Amino acid sequence: MHNIFIIYTGGTIGMVKDETGTFVPFDFELIKRNLPDLSRLDYKLTVHSFEPIIDSSNMKPEIWIEMAQIIKDNYANYDGFVILHGSDTMAFTASVLSFMLEGLQKPVVLSGSQLPIGEIRTDARENMMTALEIASAKQDGVSIIQEVCILFDNKLFRGNRSFKYNSAKFEAFRSPNYPVLVEAGIHLKYNTDALLNNIDKEFILHTKLDNRVAVLKLFPGISAQTIKSVLDSDVRSIVMETFGSGNTTTDSWFLDLLKGAIDQGKNILNISQCKVGSVELGRYETSQGLKAIGVLNGYDLTFEAAVTKLMYLQGELEDQKEVAYWVEKDIRGELTVND
């Protein structure tokens, strides 16, 4: 019998309509009533429900820390973990947990649905059953999946490589810069070459997060005052979303503002607004100046992974130079260095 630990945070999967027709969170019993096949599986399920149930738009570092601690406390007694979570911030949670759960040797599968489980055309049943199957899958007594993942619409993605791209289709998530880990058809097809292998690593829990991170999304015509207000904010790092392969204006006032923030000890991490591809600092003239003043290369980090990786590193490291060093390194399979 497989022992699976389910963390129910809330989300669309367990919602019901109130008297006004608005979807509101309900408890895990609703899910059990709509999944009678659970009783036919060779699984022993233990459920931890958050009280109160959380809409994923209210997700925050304190909840991430609680989640990670729950996994740590129950790690030795279960084959795998399934986290039922709202899809809107699921990629943030999957990304931050990947950093907090170092050396993970068991699957942590986040899933949910676009329609509540009580609806006729819901995607919840398929997502839930497939997530459980993947969370219990072993080969020669060893978990096949040894990382934090997102399961949606018959595809398993690496959590820190994923983002929600569609709010109207069951195919809610994509991971264009990294292969799908598992495709669920008649059988589960594992992409073994793409999976992490942590078998010889020590499992370590990290619970320090520092959310002093700001975001600067560039657009043509952005004012100096707007940029200055972000750079002057009380943060340690800024995620700067640039054009194409990491390009920005070459105007001297812009570079001077960035250099001033860097000289004050702030890290500026360059990621692309494009969902496919990677930052290549110095490839074009429009990014050579950034490289020269010390802007950091985010390569193909997703926005969600960039923000949460900085929170994690800042929680672990007081030295800004150490944060700068590690944010450009692949530590949990979250980026591809294209040197």
C-alpha positions as CSV (number, residue, x, y, z in Angstrom):
1,M,0.0,0.0,0.0
2,H,1.2,3.4,-0.9
3,N,1.2,6.1,1.7
4,I,0.5,9.5,0.3
5,F,0.2,12.8,2.2
6,I,-2.2,15.3,0.8
7,I,-1.9,19.0,1.7
8,Y,-5.2,20.7,0.9
9,T,-4.8,24.5,0.7
10,G,-7.9,25.3,-1.2
11,G,-8.3,26.5,-4.7
12,T,-10.9,25.9,-7.4
13,I,-10.8,22.2,-7.1
14,G,-12.7,22.3,-3.8
15,M,-15.0,25.2,-4.4
16,V,-18.8,25.3,-4.4
17,K,-21.3,28.0,-5.4
18,D,-22.9,30.1,-2.7
19,E,-26.4,31.6,-2.8
20,T,-25.2,34.4,-5.1
21,G,-23.6,32.0,-7.6
22,T,-20.0,32.9,-6.6
23,F,-17.5,30.1,-6.2
24,V,-16.2,30.0,-2.6
25,P,-13.7,27.5,-1.0
26,F,-15.1,24.3,0.7
27,D,-13.4,21.5,2.6
28,F,-11.7,18.3,1.5
29,E,-14.8,16.2,2.2
30,L,-16.3,17.7,-1.0
31,I,-13.4,16.2,-3.0
32,K,-13.7,12.8,-1.4
33,R,-17.5,12.6,-2.1
34,N,-16.8,13.4,-5.8
35,L,-14.0,10.8,-6.1
36,P,-15.5,7.5,-5.1
37,D,-12.7,5.7,-6.9
38,L,-10.3,6.8,-4.2
39,S,-11.5,3.9,-2.1
40,R,-10.6,1.4,-4.8
41,L,-7.0,2.5,-4.9
42,D,-4.2,0.8,-3.0
43,Y,-3.4,4.1,-1.3
44,K,-3.4,5.1,2.3
45,L,-4.2,8.8,2.2
46,T,-3.5,11.3,5.0
47,V,-5.0,14.8,4.5
48,H,-3.9,18.0,6.1
49,S,-6.3,20.8,5.4
50,F,-5.4,24.4,6.0
51,E,-7.7,26.3,8.3
52,P,-9.1,28.5,7.0
53,I,-9.0,27.3,3.4
54,I,-6.8,29.7,1.3
55,D,-7.6,31.3,-2.0
56,S,-4.3,31.1,-3.9
57,S,-4.3,34.9,-4.5
58,N,-3.7,35.2,-0.7
59,M,-0.6,33.0,-0.8
60,K,2.4,34.4,1.1
61,P,5.8,33.4,2.5
62,E,4.4,32.4,5.9
63,I,2.2,29.8,4.2
64,W,5.0,28.5,2.1
65,I,7.1,28.0,5.3
66,E,4.2,26.1,6.9
67,M,3.8,23.9,3.9
68,A,7.5,23.1,3.7
69,Q,7.6,22.3,7.4
70,I,4.6,19.9,7.1
71,I,6.5,18.0,4.3
72,K,9.6,17.9,6.4
73,D,7.7,16.6,9.5
74,N,6.1,13.8,7.5
75,Y,8.8,13.1,5.1
76,A,10.0,9.8,6.5
77,N,6.5,8.2,6.7
78,Y,5.1,8.8,3.2
79,D,6.0,7.8,-0.3
80,G,5.0,11.1,-1.8
81,F,3.1,14.4,-1.3
82,V,0.3,16.0,-3.3
83,I,-0.5,19.6,-2.7
84,L,-4.0,20.8,-3.9
85,H,-3.6,24.4,-4.6
86,G,-5.2,27.2,-6.6
87,S,-3.7,27.6,-10.0
88,D,-3.2,31.4,-10.0
89,T,-0.1,31.3,-7.8
90,M,0.7,27.6,-8.1
91,A,3.9,28.3,-10.1
92,F,5.2,30.6,-7.3
93,T,4.5,28.0,-4.7
94,A,6.1,25.2,-6.8
95,S,9.1,27.4,-7.4
96,V,9.7,28.4,-3.8
97,L,9.2,24.9,-2.5
98,S,11.8,23.6,-4.9
99,F,14.4,25.9,-3.3
100,M,13.2,25.3,0.3
101,L,13.3,21.5,-0.1
102,E,16.9,20.8,-0.9
103,G,17.9,17.3,-1.9
104,L,14.3,16.1,-2.2
105,Q,14.1,12.4,-2.9
106,K,10.3,12.0,-3.0
107,P,7.7,13.6,-5.3
108,V,5.9,16.8,-4.3
109,V,3.2,17.2,-6.9
110,L,1.1,20.4,-7.0
111,S,-2.3,20.1,-8.7
112,G,-5.7,21.6,-8.8
113,S,-8.3,22.4,-11.5
114,Q,-9.9,25.0,-13.7
115,L,-13.4,23.9,-12.7
116,P,-14.6,22.7,-9.2
117,I,-14.7,19.0,-8.7
118,G,-18.5,19.0,-8.4
119,E,-19.0,20.4,-11.9
120,I,-20.0,18.0,-14.7
121,R,-17.1,18.9,-17.1
122,T,-14.5,19.3,-14.4
123,D,-10.8,18.6,-14.9
124,A,-10.4,18.0,-11.2
125,R,-10.9,14.2,-11.1
126,E,-8.3,13.5,-13.8
127,N,-5.8,15.8,-12.3
128,M,-6.2,14.4,-8.8
129,M,-6.0,10.8,-9.8
130,T,-3.0,11.3,-12.0
131,A,-1.2,13.4,-9.3
132,L,-1.7,10.5,-6.8
133,E,-0.4,7.9,-9.3
134,I,2.7,10.0,-10.0
135,A,3.3,10.7,-6.3
136,S,3.3,7.0,-5.6
137,A,5.4,5.8,-8.6
138,K,8.6,3.9,-7.8
139,Q,11.2,1.9,-9.6
140,D,13.3,-0.6,-7.7
141,G,11.9,0.9,-4.5
142,V,13.0,4.4,-5.4
143,S,10.7,7.3,-6.2
144,I,10.8,8.1,-9.9
145,I,10.1,11.8,-9.3
146,Q,12.4,13.5,-6.9
147,E,11.4,17.1,-7.2
148,V,8.6,19.6,-6.9
149,C,6.3,19.5,-9.9
150,I,3.0,20.7,-11.3
151,L,0.5,18.3,-12.8
152,F,-2.1,19.8,-15.0
153,D,-4.0,18.5,-18.1
154,N,-2.1,15.2,-18.3
155,K,1.3,16.8,-18.2
156,L,3.8,16.9,-15.4
157,F,6.1,20.0,-15.4
158,R,9.1,20.9,-13.3
159,G,7.7,23.4,-10.8
160,N,10.3,26.0,-11.1
161,R,10.2,25.9,-14.9
162,S,6.4,26.5,-15.2
163,F,4.0,29.3,-15.4
164,K,0.2,29.7,-15.7
165,Y,-0.5,31.0,-19.2
166,N,-4.3,30.3,-19.7
167,S,-7.2,31.0,-17.4
168,A,-9.9,29.7,-19.7
169,K,-8.6,26.2,-20.8
170,F,-7.8,23.0,-19.0
171,E,-4.3,23.3,-20.4
172,A,-3.4,26.0,-17.9
173,F,0.4,25.6,-17.6
174,R,3.4,25.6,-19.8
175,S,7.1,25.0,-19.5
176,P,8.6,26.1,-22.9
177,N,12.2,26.2,-21.8
178,Y,12.3,22.7,-20.3
179,P,10.8,19.4,-21.4
180,V,7.6,17.9,-20.0
181,L,8.6,15.4,-17.3
182,V,5.6,13.0,-17.7
183,E,2.8,12.7,-20.2
184,A,-0.3,10.8,-19.0
185,G,-2.1,8.9,-21.7
186,I,-3.1,5.3,-21.5
187,H,0.2,4.9,-19.7
188,L,2.4,7.3,-17.9
189,K,5.3,8.2,-20.2
190,Y,8.3,9.4,-18.1
191,N,10.9,11.5,-19.8
192,T,13.7,10.0,-17.7
193,D,16.5,12.2,-19.2
194,A,14.8,15.3,-17.9
195,L,14.2,14.1,-14.3
196,L,16.3,15.2,-11.3
197,N,18.2,12.5,-9.4
198,N,18.8,13.4,-5.8
199,I,19.4,9.9,-4.5
200,D,22.8,10.6,-3.0
201,K,21.9,14.0,-1.6
202,E,20.9,15.0,1.9
203,F,17.4,16.3,2.4
204,I,17.6,19.7,4.0
205,L,14.7,22.0,4.8
206,H,15.2,25.8,4.4
207,T,12.6,28.1,6.0
208,K,14.2,31.5,5.8
209,L,12.7,33.7,3.2
210,D,13.4,37.4,2.7
211,N,10.8,39.1,0.5
212,R,12.6,42.3,0.0
213,V,12.3,42.0,-3.8
214,A,10.9,44.5,-6.3
215,V,10.0,44.2,-10.0
216,L,10.8,46.6,-12.8
217,K,9.0,45.8,-16.0
218,L,10.3,47.9,-18.8
219,F,8.2,49.4,-21.7
220,P,9.1,52.0,-24.3
221,G,8.6,55.4,-22.9
222,I,8.9,54.4,-19.2
223,S,9.8,57.5,-17.2
224,A,13.0,58.1,-15.2
225,Q,10.8,58.8,-12.1
226,T,9.0,55.5,-12.4
227,I,12.3,53.6,-12.6
228,K,13.8,55.6,-9.8
229,S,10.9,54.8,-7.5
230,V,11.4,51.1,-8.0
231,L,15.2,51.3,-7.6
232,D,15.0,53.5,-4.5
233,S,12.5,51.1,-2.8
234,D,13.6,49.3,0.4
235,V,14.6,46.1,-1.2
236,R,17.8,44.0,-1.6
237,S,17.1,42.9,-5.2
238,I,15.2,44.0,-8.3
239,V,13.9,41.6,-11.0
240,M,14.1,43.6,-14.2
241,E,12.0,42.3,-17.1
242,T,13.6,43.4,-20.3
243,F,13.0,43.0,-24.0
244,G,14.0,40.0,-26.1
245,S,17.3,38.4,-25.1
246,G,17.8,40.9,-22.2
247,N,17.8,44.2,-24.1
248,T,17.0,47.7,-22.8
249,T,17.4,51.3,-23.9
250,T,21.0,52.5,-24.1
251,D,20.1,56.0,-22.9
252,S,22.8,57.2,-20.4
253,W,20.2,58.3,-17.8
254,F,18.8,54.8,-17.6
255,L,22.1,53.1,-17.2
256,D,23.2,55.7,-14.7
257,L,20.1,54.9,-12.5
258,L,20.8,51.2,-12.6
259,K,24.5,51.7,-11.8
260,G,23.5,53.9,-8.9
261,A,21.3,51.2,-7.4
262,I,24.0,48.6,-7.9
263,D,26.7,50.8,-6.3
264,Q,24.4,51.1,-3.3
265,G,24.5,47.3,-2.9
266,K,21.3,46.2,-4.7
267,N,21.2,43.3,-7.1
268,I,19.5,43.7,-10.4
269,L,18.5,40.5,-12.1
270,N,17.8,40.6,-15.8
271,I,15.0,38.3,-17.1
272,S,13.2,38.4,-20.4
273,Q,9.6,39.4,-20.9
274,C,9.6,36.7,-23.6
275,K,8.3,33.3,-22.3
276,V,10.6,31.3,-24.6
277,G,14.3,31.8,-24.9
278,S,17.0,33.2,-22.6
279,V,18.8,36.4,-21.6
280,E,22.1,36.7,-23.4
281,L,23.9,39.7,-21.8
282,G,26.3,41.4,-24.2
283,R,25.0,39.7,-27.4
284,Y,23.6,43.0,-28.6
285,E,24.7,46.6,-28.0
286,T,21.5,47.2,-26.1
287,S,22.6,44.8,-23.4
288,Q,26.4,45.4,-23.4
289,G,26.0,48.4,-21.1
290,L,24.0,46.3,-18.6
291,K,26.7,43.7,-18.4
292,A,29.4,46.4,-17.9
293,I,27.7,47.9,-14.8
294,G,27.0,44.6,-13.1
295,V,23.5,43.6,-14.0
296,L,23.0,39.9,-13.3
297,N,22.0,37.3,-15.9
298,G,18.7,35.5,-15.2
299,Y,19.1,33.3,-18.3
300,D,15.8,31.5,-18.9
301,L,14.4,31.9,-15.4
302,T,10.6,32.2,-15.2
303,F,9.4,35.3,-13.4
304,E,8.0,33.1,-10.6
305,A,11.3,31.3,-10.2
306,A,13.3,34.6,-10.3
307,V,11.3,36.2,-7.5
308,T,11.2,33.1,-5.2
309,K,14.8,32.2,-5.8
310,L,15.9,35.7,-4.7
311,M,13.6,35.4,-1.6
312,Y,15.3,32.0,-0.8
313,L,18.8,33.2,-1.4
314,Q,18.3,36.4,0.6
315,G,16.9,34.4,3.5
316,E,19.9,32.2,3.5
317,L,22.6,34.7,2.7
318,E,23.4,38.1,4.2
319,D,26.1,39.0,1.8
320,Q,24.7,40.6,-1.4
321,K,27.7,39.4,-3.4
322,E,26.9,35.8,-2.4
323,V,23.3,36.3,-3.5
324,A,24.5,37.7,-6.8
325,Y,26.8,34.7,-7.3
326,W,24.2,32.0,-6.6
327,V,21.3,33.6,-8.5
328,E,23.2,33.0,-11.7
329,K,23.9,29.4,-10.9
330,D,21.6,26.4,-11.5
331,I,20.8,25.0,-8.0
332,R,17.5,23.2,-8.4
333,G,17.2,22.7,-12.2
334,E,15.6,26.1,-12.5
335,L,17.8,27.6,-15.3
336,T,20.0,26.7,-18.2
337,V,23.3,28.6,-18.3
338,N,24.1,29.3,-21.9
339,D,27.7,30.3,-21.7
